[in-house]
Amino acid sequence: MPQLPPAPQPPMTPEAAQRAIESHWPPVPIEQRPLDRCTGQILRQVVYAERDNPPFDRVCMDGIAVKSAALARGQRRFTVEAVQPAGAPPLELQDAANAIEVMTGAMLPGGTDCIVPMEQYDVSNGVASLEDGVEGKPYRNVQRRGEDSQPGIPMLTAGTRLGPPEIAVVASAGLANVAVSRQPKFLVVSTGDELIEPGQPIAAHQIRRSNAYSIVAALRARGFEDIGSEHIADDEQTLNERLRQQLNERDVLILSGGVSHGKFDLVPKVLQDIGIQQVFYQVAHRPGKPLWFGVGPRGQVVFGLPGNPVATLVCLIRYVIPGALAAMAARPGTPEQVMLAGPFSTGRPISQFIPVSVNRAIATPRPTNGPGDFLGLTGTDGFVELPAHSGDFPTGFVATLFRW
C-alpha cells in the first residue's frame, strides 16, 4: 500500500523559533582585544579592581581643606598655608587652624577631613573668610578610599556589553587588553535578477538593492564589524557555487529573498545541496512568515529572510541579532515594555510585528501599507510584538518593543 507523504509541520511560534536559533548557534570563541577596540564588545572575563577605588581619600570639589572640628567650634577665617594640586603627593596641614587650597581629584591633605567649596568663601591676603551658615561635617566633599570598589571584588562580570562607562572601568583596572567574544563573520546575500545597486542605471522593471543596506546598517549599529555583502542572480548553479565558497569563509550567512514557494525561490534547495541542514522553515507571525534557518557542517548558521523589506528588517531584529548576542554569551537584557497609545486590531489570530513610534513608553502603532512599504518605517522607533489574538488589543496593552 503506498505511503502517504508526511503532513507538513505547522509554523513555529516566535518563542520556539528563538529557542531553536539559540540552541543551534554554536558559542563563539574568545579573543584578546586592545582596550581601544573593545567598545560595544561582549566581555568574557571578570574585571577586578587593580587597587582600592578611589585609591586614596579624594577631593571632590575645588576649595579649601580644613579640619571639621575647627568649623564645629565656629571658626570662620582660615589662613591658607599651601596649595594641593591633583596628581601630587599629599601635603600635611601644619596648623589645625589653617587651611590648604585643594583641587578636584587631589589627595586629601593630611590633618584635614573637610572640603569647603570655593563658592562658599572669599580669599583676601591669603586668608579665606567663610560665608555665614557654612557647615562642615567630617569628609564633606571627600570620596573615601575604596568607597567604589576594592581588590578581589568584581567590578564587571562576563557577558557585559562594553559601553563607554564599562570601558572606563576596565581602564581603571589597568587592563590594556581584554578578553571578549570574537565577533561572527557575517555575509549578507541578496538574491534576485531584479535588483540593481544604488548609483547604477535602472530599468522600469527593476528595483534597487536596498534590503542588504538596511541589514548591514542594523548590524553595524550594534557594533558588528566583519560584514560582507554580495548580490547573486537567480541562477541555481551560480547560487550553489557562491554560497558554497562563502560558507567556507563566513560564520553567518544572511540571505534576503528567494525563500518562498515561487518558481525562482531557489534558496532552500541550494542550501540543502551545499550541506546546510534545515532547522525550521516558517514562523507563525506577520510579516515574515517564510523565515528559514539552518546550520552548516562546521556550525555555520544560515538565515533565509523574506525578501520584502519590512519582513527582512523585523526578522533580522527579532531573531538574527538576539541569536548572535546569545552565541557571544552576552548577558540578556531586560525586554523593553511599552503600552499601546490606543486600541489596535490585527484582524488575524497570528503574532504580529507592528511598527510604532514611542514617547515615554507609550507606543503609537504606525502600520505600513504592506511588507514592501519600507518608506513606512521611517520615523518609527521599532516594532512591538503582539501575540496571536483574534480580537482587539485595548489601550494600555503592554507589549515588548524591539528597536531598530
C-alpha positions as CSV (number, residue, x, y, z in Angstrom):
1,M,0.0,0.0,0.0
2,P,1.5,3.4,-1.0
3,Q,2.7,5.6,1.9
4,L,1.2,9.0,2.3
5,P,3.6,11.9,2.4
6,P,4.3,13.3,5.9
7,A,2.0,16.0,6.9
8,P,3.6,19.5,6.8
9,Q,4.7,20.8,10.1
10,P,2.8,23.8,11.4
11,P,4.8,27.1,11.6
12,M,6.8,27.6,14.8
13,T,5.9,30.2,17.3
14,P,8.3,33.2,17.6
15,E,9.4,32.0,21.0
16,A,10.1,28.5,19.7
17,A,12.0,29.9,16.8
18,Q,14.2,32.0,19.0
19,R,15.0,29.0,21.2
20,A,15.8,26.9,18.2
21,I,18.2,29.5,16.9
22,E,20.0,29.9,20.2
23,S,20.3,26.2,20.7
24,H,21.8,25.6,17.3
25,W,24.1,28.6,17.1
26,P,27.5,27.4,18.5
27,P,29.2,29.6,21.1
28,V,31.7,31.9,19.6
29,P,35.4,31.7,20.7
30,I,37.2,34.2,22.9
31,E,39.8,36.6,21.7
32,Q,42.0,39.3,23.3
33,R,41.5,42.8,22.1
34,P,43.3,46.1,22.8
35,L,41.1,48.2,25.1
36,D,40.7,50.9,22.5
37,R,39.0,48.4,20.2
38,C,36.6,47.0,22.7
39,T,33.7,49.5,22.6
40,G,30.5,47.6,22.0
41,Q,32.1,44.2,22.5
42,I,30.9,41.4,24.9
43,L,33.2,40.9,27.9
44,R,34.3,37.3,28.5
45,Q,36.3,37.8,31.8
46,V,35.8,39.1,35.2
47,V,37.4,42.6,35.8
48,Y,38.7,43.2,39.3
49,A,39.8,46.4,40.8
50,E,43.6,46.9,40.5
51,R,43.6,48.6,43.9
52,D,41.2,50.5,46.1
53,N,39.0,52.8,44.0
54,P,39.4,55.6,44.6
55,P,43.0,54.7,45.8
56,F,43.0,57.5,48.3
57,D,40.7,59.9,50.1
58,R,39.9,62.0,47.0
59,V,38.9,65.7,47.0
60,C,35.6,66.1,45.1
61,M,35.5,69.9,44.7
62,D,37.8,72.8,44.3
63,G,38.1,74.6,47.6
64,I,40.0,74.6,50.9
65,A,40.7,71.6,53.1
66,V,40.2,72.2,56.8
67,K,39.6,70.3,60.0
68,S,35.8,69.9,60.5
69,A,36.4,70.3,64.3
70,A,37.5,73.9,63.6
71,L,34.3,74.6,61.8
72,A,32.3,73.0,64.6
73,R,33.9,75.4,67.0
74,G,32.7,78.3,65.0
75,Q,35.9,79.3,63.2
76,R,35.2,81.2,60.0
77,R,38.6,82.6,58.9
78,F,41.4,80.3,57.8
79,T,44.9,81.2,56.7
80,V,45.8,79.3,53.5
81,E,49.2,77.8,54.1
82,A,49.7,75.8,50.9
83,V,48.1,74.5,47.6
84,Q,47.5,70.8,47.0
85,P,47.1,70.1,43.2
86,A,45.8,66.8,41.7
87,G,48.5,64.3,40.9
88,A,50.8,65.3,43.7
89,P,51.7,63.6,46.9
90,P,49.6,64.8,49.9
91,L,50.6,67.8,51.9
92,E,50.3,67.8,55.7
93,L,48.4,70.6,57.5
94,Q,50.9,72.4,59.7
95,D,48.4,74.3,61.9
96,A,45.0,72.9,62.8
97,A,43.6,76.4,62.5
98,N,44.7,76.9,58.9
99,A,43.6,75.5,55.5
100,I,45.1,74.1,52.4
101,E,43.8,75.1,49.0
102,V,42.9,71.9,47.0
103,M,41.9,71.0,43.5
104,T,39.3,68.4,42.4
105,G,40.8,65.0,42.2
106,A,43.7,65.8,44.6
107,M,44.6,63.6,47.6
108,L,43.1,64.8,50.8
109,P,45.9,66.6,52.7
110,G,46.9,65.0,56.0
111,G,45.3,66.6,59.1
112,T,42.2,67.7,57.2
113,D,38.8,66.0,56.8
114,C,36.5,68.5,55.2
115,I,36.4,70.5,51.9
116,V,34.7,73.9,51.8
117,P,33.8,74.7,48.1
118,M,35.3,77.8,46.7
119,E,31.9,79.3,46.1
120,Q,31.4,79.5,49.9
121,Y,34.3,81.7,50.9
122,D,36.4,84.7,49.8
123,V,40.1,85.0,49.9
124,S,42.0,88.2,50.7
125,N,45.6,88.5,51.6
126,G,45.9,84.7,52.0
127,V,43.0,84.4,54.4
128,A,39.8,82.5,53.4
129,S,36.7,84.0,55.0
130,L,33.6,81.7,55.0
131,E,30.1,82.8,54.3
132,D,27.5,82.7,57.0
133,G,25.9,79.3,57.6
134,V,28.7,77.2,56.1
135,E,28.7,73.7,57.8
136,G,31.5,71.2,57.7
137,K,30.8,67.6,58.6
138,P,33.7,65.1,58.6
139,Y,34.5,64.1,55.0
140,R,32.2,66.6,53.4
141,N,33.0,66.7,49.6
142,V,35.5,63.8,50.1
143,Q,35.2,60.4,48.4
144,R,36.7,57.9,50.8
145,R,39.4,55.4,49.7
146,G,37.8,52.1,48.5
147,E,34.3,53.6,48.5
148,D,33.6,52.5,44.9
149,S,35.5,49.2,44.8
150,Q,38.2,47.1,46.4
151,P,40.6,44.5,45.1
152,G,39.2,41.0,44.9
153,I,35.6,42.2,44.3
154,P,34.4,42.0,40.7
155,M,33.7,45.4,39.0
156,L,32.4,43.8,35.8
157,T,31.4,40.2,35.0
158,A,31.5,38.2,31.8
159,G,28.6,38.9,29.5
160,T,28.7,42.6,30.0
161,R,28.5,44.8,26.9
162,L,31.4,47.3,27.0
163,G,29.9,50.8,26.5
164,P,31.8,54.0,27.4
165,P,31.2,53.6,31.2
166,E,32.4,50.0,31.2
167,I,35.5,50.9,29.1
168,A,36.4,53.4,31.8
169,V,36.0,50.7,34.5
170,V,38.3,48.4,32.6
171,A,40.9,51.2,32.1
172,S,40.8,51.9,35.8
173,A,41.7,48.3,36.4
174,G,44.9,48.8,34.5
175,L,44.0,46.3,31.7
176,A,45.4,47.2,28.3
177,N,43.9,44.1,26.6
178,V,40.6,42.4,27.4
179,A,39.0,39.0,26.7
180,V,35.9,39.5,24.6
181,S,33.8,37.3,22.3
182,R,35.1,37.1,18.8
183,Q,32.6,38.6,16.5
184,P,30.9,36.4,14.0
185,K,31.9,36.9,10.4
186,F,28.7,37.9,8.6
187,L,27.8,37.8,4.9
188,V,24.7,39.5,3.7
189,V,23.4,38.0,0.4
190,S,20.7,39.4,-1.8
191,T,19.2,37.2,-4.5
192,G,17.1,38.3,-7.4
193,D,17.6,39.3,-11.0
194,E,15.5,42.4,-10.5
195,L,17.9,44.0,-8.0
196,I,20.2,46.9,-9.1
197,E,22.8,48.6,-6.9
198,P,22.3,52.3,-5.9
199,G,24.1,54.6,-8.3
200,Q,23.7,52.2,-11.3
201,P,21.3,52.7,-14.3
202,I,18.0,51.1,-13.6
203,A,15.2,49.9,-15.9
204,A,11.5,50.2,-15.4
205,H,11.1,46.5,-14.4
206,Q,14.0,46.6,-11.8
207,I,14.2,47.7,-8.2
208,R,17.0,49.0,-6.0
209,R,19.0,46.6,-3.8
210,S,18.0,48.2,-0.5
211,N,17.5,45.3,1.9
212,A,21.2,44.5,2.1
213,Y,22.0,48.0,3.1
214,S,19.4,48.0,5.9
215,I,20.7,44.7,7.2
216,V,24.3,45.9,7.2
217,A,23.3,49.2,8.9
218,A,21.4,47.4,11.6
219,L,24.4,45.1,12.3
220,R,26.9,47.9,12.3
221,A,24.7,50.0,14.6
222,R,25.1,47.2,17.2
223,G,28.8,47.1,17.0
224,F,29.3,44.2,14.5
225,E,32.3,44.9,12.2
226,D,33.1,42.0,9.9
227,I,30.2,42.2,7.5
228,G,30.4,41.3,3.8
229,S,27.8,41.9,1.2
230,E,27.1,40.2,-2.1
231,H,24.4,40.1,-4.8
232,I,23.7,36.8,-6.5
233,A,21.4,36.3,-9.5
234,D,18.5,33.8,-9.5
235,D,20.6,31.0,-11.1
236,E,20.9,27.7,-9.2
237,Q,24.4,26.9,-10.3
238,T,25.7,30.4,-9.5
239,L,24.0,30.3,-6.1
240,N,25.4,26.9,-5.4
241,E,29.0,27.9,-6.3
242,R,29.0,31.3,-4.5
243,L,27.2,30.1,-1.3
244,R,29.5,27.1,-1.1
245,Q,32.5,29.3,-1.2
246,Q,31.2,31.8,1.3
247,L,30.1,29.1,3.6
248,N,33.8,28.2,4.0
249,E,34.8,31.7,4.8
250,R,31.9,33.0,7.0
251,D,30.2,32.1,10.2
252,V,26.8,33.6,9.4
253,L,25.0,33.8,6.0
254,I,22.0,36.1,5.9
255,L,20.1,35.8,2.7
256,S,17.3,38.2,1.7
257,G,14.7,36.8,-0.7
258,G,14.2,33.5,-2.5
259,V,12.8,31.5,0.4
260,S,9.2,31.3,-0.5
261,H,7.5,28.8,-2.9
262,G,7.9,30.6,-6.2
263,K,9.5,29.0,-9.3
264,F,12.6,31.1,-8.8
265,D,12.8,30.8,-5.0
266,L,15.9,28.6,-5.2
267,V,17.5,29.3,-1.8
268,P,16.1,26.4,0.3
269,K,17.1,23.8,-2.3
270,V,20.5,25.3,-2.9
271,L,21.2,25.4,0.8
272,Q,20.3,21.8,1.2
273,D,22.6,20.9,-1.8
274,I,25.6,22.5,-0.1
275,G,25.1,20.8,3.2
276,I,23.0,23.1,5.2
277,Q,20.6,21.2,7.5
278,Q,17.3,22.9,7.8
279,V,16.2,23.5,11.4
280,F,12.9,25.2,10.7
281,Y,11.0,26.9,7.9
282,Q,8.2,29.3,8.5
283,V,7.3,31.0,11.8
284,A,3.8,32.0,12.8
285,H,3.9,35.7,12.6
286,R,3.3,38.6,10.2
287,P,5.2,39.9,8.4
288,G,7.9,37.5,7.7
289,K,6.3,34.1,7.9
290,P,8.6,32.4,5.4
291,L,11.7,32.6,7.6
292,W,14.3,29.9,7.0
293,F,17.0,28.8,9.4
294,G,19.7,26.1,9.2
295,V,23.1,25.1,10.3
296,G,26.2,24.1,8.3
297,P,28.6,21.2,8.8
298,R,31.1,23.3,10.8
299,G,28.5,25.1,12.9
300,Q,27.8,27.9,10.4
301,V,24.4,29.4,10.7
302,V,22.3,30.4,7.8
303,F,19.2,32.6,7.8
304,G,16.9,32.9,4.8
305,L,15.0,36.1,5.4
306,P,11.9,37.0,3.4
307,G,12.6,39.4,0.5
308,N,10.0,42.0,1.4
309,P,11.8,45.0,3.1
310,V,9.7,45.2,6.2
311,A,9.7,41.5,6.8
312,T,13.5,41.4,6.2
313,L,14.2,44.0,8.8
314,V,11.8,42.8,11.5
315,C,13.1,39.2,11.2
316,L,16.7,40.4,11.4
317,I,16.0,42.4,14.6
318,R,13.7,39.8,16.2
319,Y,15.9,36.7,15.5
320,V,19.3,37.2,14.0
321,I,20.7,39.9,16.2
322,P,19.5,38.3,19.5
323,G,20.9,34.9,18.3
324,A,24.3,36.4,17.6
325,L,24.4,38.1,21.0
326,A,23.4,34.8,22.7
327,A,26.2,33.0,20.9
328,M,28.6,35.7,22.1
329,A,27.5,35.0,25.7
330,A,26.0,38.4,26.1
331,R,24.0,38.8,29.3
332,P,20.3,39.0,28.3
333,G,18.9,42.5,28.7
334,T,15.5,43.2,30.3
335,P,12.9,43.4,27.5
336,E,11.7,46.9,26.9
337,Q,8.0,47.1,27.6
338,V,5.6,49.8,26.2
339,M,1.9,50.4,26.3
340,L,-0.3,50.9,23.3
341,A,-1.5,54.5,22.9
342,G,-4.9,53.4,21.7
343,P,-6.9,50.3,20.8
344,F,-5.5,48.2,17.9
345,S,-6.9,45.3,15.9
346,T,-4.6,43.0,13.9
347,G,-7.5,41.2,12.3
348,R,-5.8,37.8,12.3
349,P,-5.1,35.2,15.1
350,I,-1.4,35.2,14.5
351,S,1.5,37.1,16.1
352,Q,2.0,40.5,14.6
353,F,5.1,42.8,14.4
354,I,3.7,46.3,14.3
355,P,6.0,49.4,13.7
356,V,5.5,52.0,16.3
357,S,6.7,55.4,17.4
358,V,7.4,55.7,21.1
359,N,7.2,58.6,23.5
360,R,7.7,57.9,27.2
361,A,6.9,54.2,27.0
362,I,3.7,54.9,25.0
363,A,3.7,53.2,21.6
364,T,1.6,54.6,18.7
365,P,1.1,52.0,16.0
366,R,2.2,53.0,12.6
367,P,1.4,50.0,10.4
368,T,2.8,50.1,6.9
369,N,1.0,49.6,3.6
370,G,2.3,46.1,3.4
371,P,5.6,44.2,3.8
372,G,7.1,46.1,0.9
373,D,6.5,49.6,2.3
374,F,9.9,50.3,3.7
375,L,9.2,54.1,3.5
376,G,6.5,53.5,6.2
377,L,9.3,52.5,8.6
378,T,11.0,55.9,8.6
379,G,10.4,57.9,11.7
380,T,9.4,54.8,13.7
381,D,11.4,53.6,16.7
382,G,11.0,49.9,16.2
383,F,8.2,47.4,16.4
384,V,6.1,45.8,19.0
385,E,5.3,42.1,19.1
386,L,1.6,41.4,19.6
387,P,0.6,37.8,20.5
388,A,-1.8,35.7,18.5
389,H,-5.2,37.1,19.2
390,S,-8.4,37.3,17.2
391,G,-9.8,40.4,18.9
392,D,-8.8,44.0,19.6
393,F,-5.8,45.0,21.8
394,P,-7.0,47.6,24.3
395,T,-5.4,50.9,25.0
396,G,-2.6,50.4,27.5
397,F,-1.9,46.8,26.4
398,V,1.7,46.1,27.4
399,A,3.9,44.7,24.6
400,T,7.6,44.1,24.0
401,L,9.4,46.7,22.0
402,F,12.2,45.8,19.5
403,R,14.1,48.9,18.5
404,W,15.6,49.3,15.0
